[in-house]
Amino acid sequence: IESMLSNGNVIDHATKGHNIAVVLKETPFYSEMGGQIGDSGRILSTQGVLHVSDTQAPMSGITVHICEVIEGSVSIGDAVEAQVDVKRREDTARNHTATHLLHASLREILGSHVRQNGSLVTPDRLRFDFTHIGPLSERDIMDVQRLTNEKIRENMRVSSQETTYRQALSAGALAFFGDRYGDQVRIVEVANGSQFSLEICGGTHVHRTGNIGYCLITMETGIGSGLRRLEA
């Protein structure tokens, strides 16, 4: 443990029942970013156990674990084991990869003017905002859902690589509207011989689209001028 805070104050020690924010020297936890919620799980030491309810990144390079001490005590300098809630992580990854498939399907069905304009990815659902001039017809919604599930059944490979922002754009990768990117970015590709989706994204994803299972669109509505929202 590198540092701990309680109510905004730096502390050296915390005992059972205390709510604290913890920074580790290194961590497997994914912090909330790009619409995907942060990981939860546990942090264990020989003296205590922390329940991690959320993970945040208040600034680049800093990961903060929002915790409650549920057993014993913890102190600065403790050697710990960080355990991500794997089921929650995997469920979230399924929904995140599904947003990429929905984005690509919307562009194929409605046209290349469609661009992501916000998203929310949780373990139990996804929300996807995009640019489009009017409501989707029932046929449009069913066509988008059908194409997305075709790509799930194809069990397409999902891969990622690091590259420069300029090279990513040159390769045709879609960038998230409103996000600021550094010189180095991560691109996520969904392909099976031919490419279906290529986006700049730092989130967690499945390795094959078949891991998603099925994508059901539950709502489509307008949220502003030229902006639509899907929930699935």
C-alpha positions, 0 to 999 in steps of 0.5 A, a space after each residue: 500500500 503506497 497511500 491511504 486517505 480517509 475523508 480527504 486526509 492522509 492516514 497511516 492506519 485504518 481498522 474495521 469499519 473505516 471507509 478509505 481510498 487506497 493507492 497501491 504500488 501496482 494494481 490489476 483493477 480497471 478504473 472507471 473510464 470511457 463509460 465503463 465502470 470501475 472494477 470491484 473486488 478485495 484487497 487482502 493483507 496478513 492483517 486485514 481485508 478490504 472490500 473494494 466497491 469502486 475504482 477511480 482514476 482522478 488523474 493519469 497514472 493514479 488508480 484509487 481503490 474505494 474501500 471499506 475495511 471489513 476485517 482486521 486493519 491495514 497500514 501504509 507499506 503493507 504487502 497485499 494481494 489485490 483480487 478483482 471480482 472476476 464475474 463482474 469484470 467478465 460481465 462488464 467486458 461482454 457489455 463493452 464488446 457489445 457496444 462496439 458491435 452495436 456501433 458497427 451495426 448501426 453504421 452499417 444499417 443507418 450509415 457512416 454518419 453514425 458516431 458514438 456520443 457517449 456510453 455507459 457499460 456496467 455488468 448488467 446492461 449497456 447504454 449507447 448514445 449516437 448521432 442520428 437525425 431521427 428515431 429508428 424504425 422498428 425495422 431498423 432496431 431489429 436489423 441492428 440487433 440481428 446483425 449484432 447477434 450474427 457477429 456474436 454467433 460468428 465468434 469473431 476474434 477481439 484483439 488489441 494493440 498499442 499504437 500512436 493516435 495518428 496511426 490509429 486514425 490513419 488505420 480507420 479507427 473510430 475515436 470516442 467523441 469528446 475524449 482527449 487522447 495522448 500520443 499512445 493509444 490502444 485500438 480494439 479490433 473485431 475481425 474474422 478474416 475481414 474487419 467489422 469494428 476498429 475503435 480506440 478504446 482502453 476498456 476491458 473486452 472479451 477475446 471472442 464475440 461468442 463470449 457475449 452470448 446474446 444482445 437484446 436491445 431494450 430501448 431506443 429514444 431521443 436525448 437531444 437534437 440529432 442524438 439517439 440512445 440505445 439500451 441493451 
